[in-house]
Amino acid sequence: MILPEEKLTLKDGRTVIIRTPEEKDAQALLDYLKKTAGETDFLIRYPEEITFTLESEYNIINSTRESEDSAWFTVFEGDRVVGNCTFSPIGSQMKFRHRCSIAIALEQSYCSCGLGAVLFERAIDTARKIGYEQIELGVFEDNDRGRALYKKMGFEEYGRIPHAVRLKDGSYKDEITMVLFLQ
């Protein structure tokens, strides 16, 4: 799905562009993934696990652009990617078509400036227009800022997976499942 480009001025006065990425953005997306993965343990990968090639990133970009049930809201400061929010179907089977999952990541310097809420608003509105009935996400138990945003957006906690994540130091984190009903 290709979304309209939007210029946005953040609470702190910075100006960014939100749009669907294009092939020309592939390297910037890979750089962003590595940077954000190194800034926090709240994302699913460590920087060294980001081994996508430009070709594979092109395929992901084009697949999402051609999709009718997925969307990718990417935030640009100039040519640099500083944030990302995506949603995609849980499954293609009839029994799952009413559900989608959502994910978000921002460079740490873009947290607490209202950008996360804007991205979630856009994603929720788009998912609703597509016809999804519920949006799901997983959040690590100690991601207080993320959980606060999700609750602010209407998500509710519905479960917990103990020891869902094992960090390099051998410690574990639970994952909390949250759901937003769109009806």
Contact map, one row per residue, 1 for C-alpha under 8 A:
111000000000000000010000000000000000000000000000000000000000000111111111000000000000000000000000000000000000000000000000000000000000000000000000000000000000000000000000000000000000000
111100000000000000010000000000000000000000000000000000000000000011000010000000000000000000000000000000000000000000000000000000000000000000000000000000000000000000000000000000000000000
111110000000000000110000000000000000000000000000000000000000000000000010100000000000000000000000000000000000000000000000000000000000000000000000000000000000000000000000000000000000000
011111000000000000110000000000000000000000000000000000000000000000000000000000000000000000000000000000000000000000000000000000000000000000000000000000000000000000000000000000000000000
001111100000000011110000000000000000000000000000000000000000000000000000000000000000000000000000000000000000000000000000000000000000000000000000000000000000000000000000000000000000000
000111110000000011100000000000000000000000000000000000000000000000000000000000000000000000000000000000000000000000000000000000000000000000000000000000000000000000000000000000000000000
000011111000001111000000000000000000000000000000000000000000000000000000000000000000000000000000000000000000000000000000000000000000000000000000000000000000000000000000000000000000000
000001111100001111000000000000000000000000000000000000000000000000000000000000000000000000000000000000000000000000000000000000000000000000000000000000000000000000000000000000000000000
000000111111111100000000000000000000000000000000000000000000000000000000000000000000000000000000000000000000000000000000000000000000000000000000000000000000000000000000000000000000000
000000011111111100000000000000000000000000000000000000000000000000000000000000000000000000000000000000000000000011100000000000000000000000000000000000000000000000000000000000000000000
000000001111110000000000000000000000000000000000000000000000000000000000000000000000000000000000000000000000000011000000000000000000000000000000000000000000000000000000000000000000000
000000001111110000000000000000000000000000000000000000000000000000000000000000000000000000000000000000000000000010000000000000000000000000000000000000000000000000000000000000000000000
000000001111111000000000000000000000000000000000000000000000000000000000000000000000000000000000000000000000000000000000000000000000000000000000000000000000000000000000000000000000000
000000001111111100000000000000000000000000000000000000000000000000000000000000000000000000000000000000000000000000000000000000000000000000000000000000000000000000000000000000000000000
000000111100111110000000000000000000000000000000000000000000000000000000000010000000000000000000000000000000000000000000000000000000000000000000000000000000000000000000000000000000000
000000111100011111000000000000000000000000000000000000000000000000000000001111000000000000000000000000000000000000000000000000000000000000000000000000000000000000000000000000000000000
000011110000001111100000000000000000000000000000000000000000000000000000001111000000000000000000000000000000000000000000000000000000000000000000000000000000000000000000000000000000000
000011110000000111110000000000000000000000000000000000000000000000000000111100000000000000000000000000000000000000000000000000000000000000000000000000000000000000000000000000000000000
001111000000000011111000000000000000000000000000000000000000000000000001111100000000000000000000000000000000000000000000000000000000000000000000000000000000000000000000000000000000000
111110000000000001111100000000000000000000000000000000000000000010000011110000000000000000000000000000000000000000000000000000000000000000000000000000000000000000000000000000000000000
000000000000000000111111110000000000000000000000000000000000100000000001110000000000000000000000000000000000000000000000000000000000000000000000000000000000000000000000000000000000000
000000000000000000011111110000000000000000000000000000000100110000000000000000000000000000000000000000000000000000000000000000000000000000000000000000000000000000000000000000000000000
000000000000000000001111110000000000000000000000000000001100110000000000000000000000000000000000000000000000000000000000000000000000000000000000000000000000000000000000000000000000000
000000000000000000001111111000000000000000000000000000000000000000000000000000000000000000000000000000000000000000000000000000000000000000000000000000000000000000000000000000000000000
000000000000000000001111111110000000000000000000000000000000000000000000000000100000000000000000000000000000000000000000000000000000000000000000000000000000000000000000000000000000000
000000000000000000001111111111000000000000000000000001001100100000000000000000000000000000000000000000000000000000000000000000000000000000000000000000000000000000000000000000000000000
000000000000000000000001111111100000000000000000000001000000000000000000000000000000000000000000000000000000000000000000000000000000000000000000000000000000000000000000000000000000000
000000000000000000000000111111110000000000000000000000000000000000000000000000111000000000000000000000000000000000000000000000000000000000000000000000000000000000000000000000000000000
000000000000000000000000111111111000000000000000000000000000000000000000000000001000000000000000000000000000000000000000000000000000000000000000000000000000000000000000000000000000000
000000000000000000000000011111111100000000000000010100001000000000000000000000000000000000000000000000000000000000000000000000000000000000000000000000000000000000000000000000000000000
000000000000000000000000001111111110000000000000000000000000000000000000000000000000000000000000000000000000000000000000000000000000000000000000000000000000000000000000000000000000000
000000000000000000000000000111111111000000000000000000000000000000000000000000011110000000000000000000000010000000000000000000000000000000000000000000000000000000000000000000000000000
000000000000000000000000000011111111100000000010010000000000000000000000000000000000000000000000000000000000000000000000000000000000000000000000000000000000000000000000000000000000000
000000000000000000000000000001111111110000000111010000000000000000000000000000000000000000000000000000000000000000000000000000000000000000000000000000000000000000000000000000000000000
000000000000000000000000000000111111111000000010000000000000000000000000000000000000000000000000000000000010000000000000000000000000000000000000000000000000000000000000000000000000000
000000000000000000000000000000011111111100100000000000000000000000000000000000000000000000000000000000001111000000000000000000000000000000000000000000000000000000000000000000000000000
000000000000000000000000000000001111111110111110000000000000000000000000000000000000000000000000000000000000000000000000000000000000000000000000000000000000000000000000000000000000000
000000000000000000000000000000000111111110000110000000000000000000000000000000000000000000000000000000000000000000000000000000000000000000000000000000000000000000000000000000000000000
000000000000000000000000000000000011111110000000000000000000000000000000000000000000000000000000000000000011000000000000000000000000000000000000000000000000000000000000000000000000000
000000000000000000000000000000000001111111100000000000000000000000000000000000000000000000000000000000000000000000000000000000000000000000000000000000000000000000000000000000000000000
000000000000000000000000000000000000111111110100000000000000000000000000000000000000000000000000000000000000000000000000000000000000000000000000000000000000000000000000000000000000000
000000000000000000000000000000000000000111110000000000000000000000000000000000000000000000000000000000000000000000000000000000000000000000110010000000000000000000000000000000000000000
000000000000000000000000000000000001100111111100000000000000000000000000000000000000000000000000000000001000000000000000000000000000000000000000000000000000000000000000000000000000000
000000000000000000000000000000000000100011111100000000000000000000000000000000000000000000000000000000000000000000000000000000000000000000000000000000000000000000000000000000000000000
000000000000000000000000000000000000100000111110110000000000000000000000000000000000000000000000000000000000000000000000000000000000000000000000000000000000000000000000000000000000000
000000000000000000000000000000000100110010111111110000000000000000000000000000000000000000000000000000000000000000000000000000000000000000000000000000000000000000000000000000000000000
000000000000000000000000000000001110110000001111110000000000000000000000000000000000000000000000000000000000000000000000000000000000000000000000000000000000000000000000000000000000000
000000000000000000000000000000000100000000000111111000000000000000000000000000000000000000000000000000000000000000000000000000000000000000000000000000000000000000000000000000000000000
000000000000000000000000000000000000000000001111111000000000000000000000000000000000000000000000000000000000000000000000000000000000000000000000000000000000000000000000000000000000000
000000000000000000000000000001001100000000001111111100000000000000000000000000000000000000000000000000000000000000000000000000000000000000000000000000000000000000000000000000000000000
000000000000000000000000000000000000000000000001111110000000000000000000000000000000000000000000000000000000000000000000000000000000000000000000000000000000000000000000000000000000000
000000000000000000000000000001000000000000000000011111011000000000000000000000000000000000000000000000000000000000000000000000000000000000000000000000000000000000000000000000000000000
000000000000000000000000000000000000000000000000001111111000000000000000000000000000000000000000000000000000000000000000000000000000000000000000000000000000000000000000000000000000000
000000000000000000000000011000000000000000000000000111111100000000000000000000000000000000000000000000000000000000000000000000000000000000000000000000000000000000000000000000000000000
000000000000000000000000000000000000000000000000000011111110000000000000000000000000000000000000000000000000000000000000000000000000000000000000000000000000000000000000000000000000000
000000000000000000000000000000000000000000000000000111111111000000000000000000000000000000000000000000000000000000000000000000000000000000000000000000000000000000000000000000000000000
000000000000000000000010010001000000000000000000000111111111100000000000000000000000000000000000000000000000000000000000000000000000000000000000000000000000000000000000000000000000000
000000000000000000000110010000000000000000000000000001111111110000000000000000000000000000000000000000000000000000000000000000000000000000000000000000000000000000000000000000000000000
000000000000000000000000000000000000000000000000000000111111111000000000000000000000000000000000000000000000000000000000000000000000000000000000000000000000000000000000000000000000000
000000000000000000000000000000000000000000000000000000011111111100000000000000000000000000000000000000000000000000000000000000000000000000000000000000000000000000000000000000000000000
000000000000000000001110010000000000000000000000000000001111111110000000000000000000000000000000000000000000000000000000000000000000000000000000000000000000000000000000000000000000000
000000000000000000000110000000000000000000000000000000000111111111000000000000000000000000000000000000000000000000000000000000000000000000000000000000000000000000000000000000000000000
000000000000000000000000000000000000000000000000000000000011111111100000000000000000000000000000000000000000000000000000000000000000000000000000000000000000000000000000000000000000000
100000000000000000000000000000000000000000000000000000000001111111100111000000000000000000000000000000000000000000000000000000000000000000000000000000000000000000000000000000000000000
110000000000000000010000000000000000000000000000000000000000111111100010000000000000000000000000000000000000000000000000000000000000000000000000000000000000000000000000000000000000000
110000000000000000000000000000000000000000000000000000000000011111110000000000000000000000000000000000000000000000000000000000000000000000000000000000000000000000000000000000000000000
100000000000000000000000000000000000000000000000000000000000001111111110000000000000000000000000000000000000000000000000000000000000000000000000000000000000000000000000000000000000000
100000000000000000000000000000000000000000000000000000000000000001111100000000000000000000000000000000000000000000000000000000000100000000000000000000000000000000000000000000000000000
100000000000000000000000000000000000000000000000000000000000000000111110000000000000000110000000000000000000000000000000000000100100000000000000000000000000000000000000000000000000000
100000000000000000000000000000000000000000000000000000000000000100111111000000000000011110000000000000000000000000000000000000000000000000000000000000000000000000000000000000000000000
111000000000000000010000000000000000000000000000000000000000000110101111100000000000011100000000000000000000000000000000001001000000000000000000000000000000000000000000000000000000000
100000000000000000111000000000000000000000000000000000000000000100000111110000000001111000000000000000000000000000000000000000000000000000000000000000000000000000000000000000000000000
001000000000000001111000000000000000000000000000000000000000000000000011111000000001110000000000000000000000000000000010001000000000000000000000000000000000000000000000000000000000000
000000000000000001111000000000000000000000000000000000000000000000000001111100001111100000000000000000000000000000000000000000000000000000000000000000000000000000000000000000000000000
000000000000000111100000000000000000000000000000000000000000000000000000111110001111000000000000000000000000000000000000000000000000000000000000000000000000000000000000000000000000000
000000000000000111100000000000000000000000000000000000000000000000000000011111111110000000000000000000000000000000000000000000000000000000000000000000000000000000000000000000000000000
000000000000001110000000000000000000000000000000000000000000000000000000001111111100000000000000000000000000000000000000000000000000000000000000000000000000000000000000000000000000000
000000000000000110000000000000000000000000000000000000000000000000000000000111110000000000000000000000000000000000000000000000000000000000000000000000000000000000000000000000000000000
000000000000000000000000100100000000000000000000000000000000000000000000000111111000000000000000000000000000000000000000000000000000000000000000000000000000000000000000000000000000000
000000000000000000000000000100010000000000000000000000000000000000000000000111111100000000000000000000000000000000000000000000000000000000000000000000000000000000000000000000000000000
000000000000000000000000000110010000000000000000000000000000000000000000011110111111000000000000000000000000000000000000000000000000000000000000000000000000000000000000000000000000000
000000000000000000000000000000010000000000000000000000000000000000000000011110011111000000000000000000000110010000000000000000000000000000000000000000000000000000000000000000000000000
000000000000000000000000000000010000000000000000000000000000000000000000011100001111100000000000000000011110010000000000000000000000000000000000000000000000000000000000000000000000000
000000000000000000000000000000000000000000000000000000000000000000000001111000001111110000000000000000011100000000000010000000000000000000000000000000000000000000000000000000000000000
000000000000000000000000000000000000000000000000000000000000000000000001110000000011111000000000000001111000000000000011001000000000000000000000000000000000000000000000000000000000000
000000000000000000000000000000000000000000000000000000000000000000000111100000000001111100000000000001110000000000000000001000000000000000000000000000000000000000000000000000000000000
000000000000000000000000000000000000000000000000000000000000000000000111000000000000111110000000000111100000000000000000001000100000000000000000000000000000000000000000000000000000000
000000000000000000000000000000000000000000000000000000000000000000001110000000000000011111000000000111000000000000000000000000000000000000000000000000000000000000000000000000000000000
000000000000000000000000000000000000000000000000000000000000000000001100000000000000001111110001101110000000000000000000000000000000000000000000000000000000000000000000000000000000000
000000000000000000000000000000000000000000000000000000000000000000000000000000000000000111110001101110000000000000000000000000000000000000000000000000000000000000000000000000000000000
000000000000000000000000000000000000000000000000000000000000000000000000000000000000000011111001101100000000000000000000000000000000000000000000000000000000000000000000000000000000000
000000000000000000000000000000000000000000000000000000000000000000000000000000000000000011111101100000000000000000000000000000000000000000000000000000000000000000000000000000000000000
000000000000000000000000000000000000000000000000000000000000000000000000000000000000000000111111100000000000000000000000000000000000000000000000000000000000000000000000000000000000000
000000000000000000000000000000000000000000000000000000000000000000000000000000000000000000011111100000000000000000000000000000000000000000000000000000000000000000000000000000000000000
000000000000000000000000000000000000000000000000000000000000000000000000000000000000000000001111110000000000000000000000000000000000000000000000000000000000000000000000000000000000000
000000000000000000000000000000000000000000000000000000000000000000000000000000000000000011111111111000000000000000000000000000000000000000000000000000000000000000000000000000000000000
000000000000000000000000000000000000000000000000000000000000000000000000000000000000000011111111111100000000000000000000000000000001000000000000000000000000000000000000000000000000000
000000000000000000000000000000000000000000000000000000000000000000000000000000000000000000000011111100000000000000000000000000000011110000000000000000000000000000000000000000000000000
000000000000000000000000000000000000000000000000000000000000000000000000000000000000000011100001111110000000000000000000000000000001111100000000000000000000000000000000000000000000000
000000000000000000000000000000000000000000000000000000000000000000000000000000000000001111100000111111000000000000000000000000100001011100000000000000000000000000000000000000000000000
000000000000000000000000000000000000000000000000000000000000000000000000000000000000001111000000001111100000000000000000000000000000001110000000000000000000000000000000000000000000000
000000000000000000000000000000000000000000000000000000000000000000000000000000000000111100000000000111110000000000000000000000000000001110000000000000000000000000000000000000000000000
000000000000000000000000000000000000000000000000000000000000000000000000000000000000111000000000000011111000000000000000000000000000000010000000000000000000000000000000000000000000000
000000000000000000000000000000000000000000000000000000000000000000000000000000000011110000000000000001111100000000010000000000000000000000000000000000000000000000000000000000000000000
000000000000000000000000000000000001000000100000000000000000000000000000000000000011100000000000000000111110000000000000000000000000000000000000000000000000000000000000000000000000000
000000000000000000000000000000000001000000000000000000000000000000000000000000000111000000000000000000011111111000010000000000000000000000000000000000000000000000000000000000000000000
000000000000000000000000000000010011001000000000000000000000000000000000000000000110000000000000000000001111111000000000000000000000000000000000000000000000000000000000000000000000000
000000000000000000000000000000000001001000000000000000000000000000000000000000000000000000000000000000000111111000000000000000000000000000000000000000000000000000000000000000000000000
000000000000000000000000000000000000000000000000000000000000000000000000000000000000000000000000000000000111111000000000000000000000000000000000000000000000000000000000000000000000000
000000000000000000000000000000000000000000000000000000000000000000000000000000000110000000000000000000000111111110100000000000000000000000000000000000000000000000000000000000000000000
000000000000000000000000000000000000000000000000000000000000000000000000000000000000000000000000000000000111111111110000000000000000000000000000000000000000000000000000000000000000000
000000000000000000000000000000000000000000000000000000000000000000000000000000000000000000000000000000000000011111110000000000000000000000000000000000000000000000000000000000000000000
000000000111000000000000000000000000000000000000000000000000000000000000000000000000000000000000000000000000011111110000000000000000000000000000000000000000000000000000000000000000000
000000000110000000000000000000000000000000000000000000000000000000000000000000000000000000000000000000000000001111111100000000000000000000000000000000000000000000000000000000000000000
000000000100000000000000000000000000000000000000000000000000000000000000000000000000000000000000000000000000011111111110000000000000000000000000000000000000000000000000000000000000000
000000000000000000000000000000000000000000000000000000000000000000000000000000000000000000000000000000010100001111111111000000000000000000000000000010000000000000000000000000000000000
000000000000000000000000000000000000000000000000000000000000000000000000000000000000000000000000000000000000000001111111100000000000000000000000000010001000000000000000000000000000000
000000000000000000000000000000000000000000000000000000000000000000000000000000000000000000000000000000000000000001111111110000000000000000000000000000000000000000000000000000000000000
000000000000000000000000000000000000000000000000000000000000000000000000100000000001100000000000000000000000000000111111111000000000000000000000000000000000000000000000000000000000000
000000000000000000000000000000000000000000000000000000000000000000000000000000000000100000000000000000000000000000011111111100000000000000000000000000001000000000000000000000000000000
000000000000000000000000000000000000000000000000000000000000000000000000000000000000000000000000000000000000000000001111111110000000000000000000000000001000000000000000000000000000000
000000000000000000000000000000000000000000000000000000000000000000000000000000000000000000000000000000000000000000000111111111000000000000000000000000000000000000000000000000000000000
000000000000000000000000000000000000000000000000000000000000000000000010100000000000111000000000000000000000000000000011111111100000000000000000000000000000000000000000000000000000000
000000000000000000000000000000000000000000000000000000000000000000000000000000000000000000000000000000000000000000000001111111110000001000000000000000000000000000000000000000000000000
000000000000000000000000000000000000000000000000000000000000000000000000000000000000000000000000000000000000000000000000111111111000000000000000000000000000000000000000000000000000000
000000000000000000000000000000000000000000000000000000000000000000000010000000000000000000000000000000000000000000000000011111111100000000000000000000000000000000000000000000000000000
000000000000000000000000000000000000000000000000000000000000000000001000000000000000001000000000000100000000000000000000001111111111000000000000000000000000000000000000000000000000000
000000000000000000000000000000000000000000000000000000000000000000000000000000000000000000000000000000000000000000000000000111111111100000000000000000000000000000000000000000000000010
000000000000000000000000000000000000000000000000000000000000000000000000000000000000000000000000000000000000000000000000000011111111000000000000000000000000000000000000000000000000000
000000000000000000000000000000000000000000000000000000000000000000011000000000000000000000000000000000000000000000000000000001111111000000000000000000000000000000000000000000000000000
000000000000000000000000000000000000000000000000000000000000000000000000000000000000000000000000010000000000000000000000000000111111100000000000000000000000000000000000000000000000000
000000000000000000000000000000000000000000000000000000000000000000000000000000000000000000000000111100000000000000000000000000111111111000000000000000000000000000000000000000000000010
000000000000000000000000000000000000000000000000000000000000000000000000000000000000000000000000011000000000000000000000000000010011111000000000000000000000000000000000000000000000111
000000000000000000000000000000000000000000000000000000000000000000000000000000000000000000000000011100000000000000000000000000000001111100000000000000000000000000000000000000000011111
000000000000000000000000000000000000000000000000000000000000000000000000000000000000000000000000001111000000000000000000000100000001111110000000000000000000000000000000000000000011110
000000000000000000000000000000000000000000000000000000000000000000000000000000000000000000000000001111000000000000000000000000000000011111000000000000000000000000000000000000001111000
000000000000000000000000000000000000000000000000000000000000000000000000000000000000000000000000000011100000000000000000000000000000001111100000000000000000000000000000000000001110000
000000000000000000000000000000000000000000000000000000000000000000000000000000000000000000000000000000000000000000000000000000000000000111110000000000000000000000000000000000111100000
000000000000000000000000000000000000000001000000000000000000000000000000000000000000000000000000000000000000000000000000000000000000000011111010011000000000000000000000000000111100000
000000000000000000000000000000000000000001000000000000000000000000000000000000000000000000000000000000000000000000000000000000000000000001111110000000000000000000000000000011110000000
000000000000000000000000000000000000000000000000000000000000000000000000000000000000000000000000000000000000000000000000000000000000000000111111000000000000000000000000000011110000000
000000000000000000000000000000000000000000000000000000000000000000000000000000000000000000000000000000000000000000000000000000000000000000011111000000000000000000000000000010000000000
000000000000000000000000000000000000000001000000000000000000000000000000000000000000000000000000000000000000000000000000000000000000000000111111111000000000000000000000000000000000000
000000000000000000000000000000000000000000000000000000000000000000000000000000000000000000000000000000000000000000000000000000000000000000001111111100000000000000000000000000000000000
000000000000000000000000000000000000000000000000000000000000000000000000000000000000000000000000000000000000000000000000000000000000000000000011111110000000000000000000000000000000000
000000000000000000000000000000000000000000000000000000000000000000000000000000000000000000000000000000000000000000000000000000000000000000100011111111000000000000000000000000000000000
000000000000000000000000000000000000000000000000000000000000000000000000000000000000000000000000000000000000000000000000000000000000000000100011111111100000000000000000000000000000000
000000000000000000000000000000000000000000000000000000000000000000000000000000000000000000000000000000000000000000000000000000000000000000000001111111110000000000000000000000000000000
000000000000000000000000000000000000000000000000000000000000000000000000000000000000000000000000000000000000000000011000000000000000000000000000111111111000000000000000000000000000000
000000000000000000000000000000000000000000000000000000000000000000000000000000000000000000000000000000000000000000000000000000000000000000000000011111111111000000000000000000000000000
000000000000000000000000000000000000000000000000000000000000000000000000000000000000000000000000000000000000000000000000000000000000000000000000001111111111000000000000000000000000000
000000000000000000000000000000000000000000000000000000000000000000000000000000000000000000000000000000000000000000000000000000000000000000000000000111111110000000000000000000000000000
000000000000000000000000000000000000000000000000000000000000000000000000000000000000000000000000000000000000000000001001100000000000000000000000000011111110000000000000000000000000000
000000000000000000000000000000000000000000000000000000000000000000000000000000000000000000000000000000000000000000000000000000000000000000000000000001111111000000000000000000000001000
000000000000000000000000000000000000000000000000000000000000000000000000000000000000000000000000000000000000000000000000000000000000000000000000000001111111100000000000000000000111100
000000000000000000000000000000000000000000000000000000000000000000000000000000000000000000000000000000000000000000000000000000000000000000000000000001100111110000000000000000000111000
000000000000000000000000000000000000000000000000000000000000000000000000000000000000000000000000000000000000000000000000000000000000000000000000000000000011111000000000000000011110000
000000000000000000000000000000000000000000000000000000000000000000000000000000000000000000000000000000000000000000000000000000000000000000000000000000000001111100000000000000011110000
000000000000000000000000000000000000000000000000000000000000000000000000000000000000000000000000000000000000000000000000000000000000000000000000000000000000111110000000000000011100000
000000000000000000000000000000000000000000000000000000000000000000000000000000000000000000000000000000000000000000000000000000000000000000000000000000000000011111000000000001111000000
000000000000000000000000000000000000000000000000000000000000000000000000000000000000000000000000000000000000000000000000000000000000000000000000000000000000001111110000000001111000000
000000000000000000000000000000000000000000000000000000000000000000000000000000000000000000000000000000000000000000000000000000000000000000000000000000000000000111110000000011100000000
000000000000000000000000000000000000000000000000000000000000000000000000000000000000000000000000000000000000000000000000000000000000000000000000000000000000000011111100000111100000000
000000000000000000000000000000000000000000000000000000000000000000000000000000000000000000000000000000000000000000000000000000000000000000000000000000000000000011111100000111100000000
000000000000000000000000000000000000000000000000000000000000000000000000000000000000000000000000000000000000000000000000000000000000000000000000000000000000000000111110000111100000000
000000000000000000000000000000000000000000000000000000000000000000000000000000000000000000000000000000000000000000000000000000000000000000000000000000000000000000111111011110000000000
000000000000000000000000000000000000000000000000000000000000000000000000000000000000000000000000000000000000000000000000000000000000000000000000000000000000000000001111111110000000000
000000000000000000000000000000000000000000000000000000000000000000000000000000000000000000000000000000000000000000000000000000000000000000000000000000000000000000000111111000000000000
000000000000000000000000000000000000000000000000000000000000000000000000000000000000000000000000000000000000000000000000000000000000000000000000000000000000000000000011111000000000000
000000000000000000000000000000000000000000000000000000000000000000000000000000000000000000000000000000000000000000000000000000000000000000000000000000000000000000000111111100000000000
000000000000000000000000000000000000000000000000000000000000000000000000000000000000000000000000000000000000000000000000000000000000000000000000000000000000000000000111111110000000000
000000000000000000000000000000000000000000000000000000000000000000000000000000000000000000000000000000000000000000000000000000000000000000000000000000000000000000111110011111000000000
000000000000000000000000000000000000000000000000000000000000000000000000000000000000000000000000000000000000000000000000000000000000000000011100000000000000000001111110001111100000000
000000000000000000000000000000000000000000000000000000000000000000000000000000000000000000000000000000000000000000000000000000000000000000011000000000000000000111111000000111110000000
000000000000000000000000000000000000000000000000000000000000000000000000000000000000000000000000000000000000000000000000000000000000000001111000000000000000000111111000000011111000000
000000000000000000000000000000000000000000000000000000000000000000000000000000000000000000000000000000000000000000000000000000000000000001111000000000000000111110000000000001111100000
000000000000000000000000000000000000000000000000000000000000000000000000000000000000000000000000000000000000000000000000000000000000000111100000000000000000111110000000000000111110000
000000000000000000000000000000000000000000000000000000000000000000000000000000000000000000000000000000000000000000000000000000000000000111100000000000000011111000000000000000011111000
000000000000000000000000000000000000000000000000000000000000000000000000000000000000000000000000000000000000000000000000000000000000011110000000000000000011110000000000000000001111100
000000000000000000000000000000000000000000000000000000000000000000000000000000000000000000000000000000000000000000000000000000000000011100000000000000000111000000000000000000000111110
000000000000000000000000000000000000000000000000000000000000000000000000000000000000000000000000000000000000000000000000000000000000111000000000000000000010000000000000000000000011111
000000000000000000000000000000000000000000000000000000000000000000000000000000000000000000000000000000000000000000000000000000010001111000000000000000000000000000000000000000000001111
000000000000000000000000000000000000000000000000000000000000000000000000000000000000000000000000000000000000000000000000000000000000110000000000000000000000000000000000000000000000111
